[in-house]
Amino acid sequence: MIIANPIYDAVFKYLLEDKDIARDLLSAILGEQITSIEVKPQEQTGTVADNLIILYRVDFKAIIKTKTNETKKILIELQKAKHPLDVSRFRRYLGDNYRKPDVTEYKAGKPVSRTLPIVTVYFLGFKLPHMHDAPIVKVSNTYTNAGTGVPLGKTTPFLEQLTHTGFAVQIPLLKPKLKSRLEQLLLVFSQDFVTDDRHRLEIKSVSDDPLMNRIINRLHRGILSEELQEQMNFEDEYEEELLNRTRKIESLQQAFDKATKATYEANKATEVALGQVEEERKAKETALDEIKRLLDLLDKK
């Protein structure tokens, strides 16, 4: 079956706008049952190419409640390509969400806000160094007695709100041979299935997993949307412009480094030449002093 490529921000957002799919997919990723979900997509804007292109970045946010009655904030980032400023942007967005409390309930018609534990999920279109055998990486909080090294086996709300669990999905490592349910669910992101049109993937449509079928069917409906197609074209233009700018910056940096090196070598050569001139001047002075000394001797004789 042909489906819209979910590695595009617009398609990814379209997929998670289905709350049932978002809830069940996040349940599979987190490894715990989510009983309710409140989706809060965050759109950020920016301009590139002398104000000719406006970028709409989608940072997905959701407030979830688990079967154990825990309330958490989920932050999801999708990044197709690796760019130098990724980590800074992720940290800034993460910092904003640590700082701002969230409305979790209403009492007497008034919103009640509180800080929540955070879980991050990063969908990455590139491989992480030293992690090439793990398509899905989990970084989790562990509590250990630092004096004895013995795991405590418990958590505490204070520390849970100051640290967070994170997941990184390495899209290039998602392959059909992977067997776990979560890996099979996330196969819809694999670019091994891309067609001649990079906006579309061709993926096996028959699955024993109901959630997998719901995801595939929704993404299949997405290819019929002209709006999604336009947004994907827009993202391609942005990525191309960003790539061109990155190349230009790298070219200018190389030229600057080359000029800096040439200036350094020229200055060094000048210093050497000046040193030689100084040595020649001193040698001439020494020779003149010797001639003067010999003339003085001749005069005395």
C-alpha positions, 0 to 999 in steps of 0.5 A: 500500500502507498502511504504518505511519508511520516518523516515529514513534519506535516504528515507526522502531525497529521498522523498524531492528530488521531488521538487514539493512534497517538495514545496507543503508539505512545503506549507502545513506545513508553512501555506502559498503558496510557488511559487518557491523552490531551494533545497539544501540538506546538507550532513555531515559525521562522523565516529563511532565504531573505523572508521568501520562505516561512518555516512551520516547525511542529513540536508535538506535546501531550499530557498523558495519564497512565494506568497507575494514575501518573500524569506526565508531559510527553515531548516529541521531536522529528528531525529528518537531517542532522544540523549543527544547531539541533542540540541547542534548539532541543535544549531550548525547547526542553528548558521552556517546558521544564520552566512552564507548568501545565494545566492538569485539571479544573476546580470550580471552573478555574484551571489548576497548573502544576509541573509534570515529569517529562518524557522526550521522544526523538525521531531522528533521520540520522544515526547516533554515534556508537549506537548502530545496533539499537534502532530505539534507544531508551535513556531512563532514570535510575535511583541508586544509593551512591554510598553502597551502589545498591539500586533503590527501586523507588522514585520520588516526585521531586527528582522525577520533575528535575530529570527525565526519561528519553527515547531516540528512534533512529529511523535509518536503523528501522529494517523489516527484519526487526521482530519486536512489536514496537520496531514493527510499528515504527517500520512505517517511518523506514525510508527503505520503502521510499518510492520514486516520489520521496513523499510516498512510501510503499509498505506491506498493508496486511498486518496482524496488529490492529494498531499497525493497520490503523496507522497505515490506513491513516497514512494512506488517506494522507496521500489524497490530501492536496494540503499535505502535498503542498506542505511536503513540497514546502518542507523540501524547499526549506530543507534545500534552502537550509542545505544551500545555506549550510554549504555556503557557510561551510564554503565561506568558513573554508575560505576564511580558514585558508585566508587565515592560514595564508596570513599566518604563513605570510606573517611567519615568512615576514618574521623570518625575513626580518630576522634575516635582515636583522642578522645581516645588519648585525653582521655588517655592523660587526664587519664595520667595527672590525674595519674601524679597529684595523684602521685605528691600528694602522694609524697608530703604527 
